[in-house]
Amino acid sequence: MMADLTHFDGEGRAHMVDVSDKDVTSRIAVASGAVKMRSETLALVTAGTAKKGDVLGVARLAGIMGAKKCSELIPLCHPLPITKVSVELVPDQDLPGVRIEATVKTTGQTGVEMEALTAVSTAALTVYDMLKAVEKTMEIQDIRVTLKDGGKSGRFEA
């Protein structure tokens, strides 16, 4: 089992994986998640009347920044030359809440799944932060990778 986990050496110690022999390829990852909240709280978001300002706009920028800082937050992630980050936040009355999707691209020797997950997580935390004064019971939910492509392991779709 330990041999299957690339972030551990033969003695079980954590280490950064050597990717220097991997091919440089185009890579993409998409992650998604949601922030569930009361309908009344969502109404503040959609009306643009939250006290702290433009919730979706600020959370979008926070998500982009989060993707760019991933290797500083997750100890064994490689710093990558990210070529694209997009973060979409969509109000959903049926949830009720905000659905979040992040797409990250690079041309490199390792994938960008962690950067996409960090973008979604950071955007979700920002939504929470901007609305916590009116609702502390919001739930951050279902953060996961939905697509990964490029590199030796090929394509994954959830």
Disulfide bonds with the S-S distance in Angstrom:
none
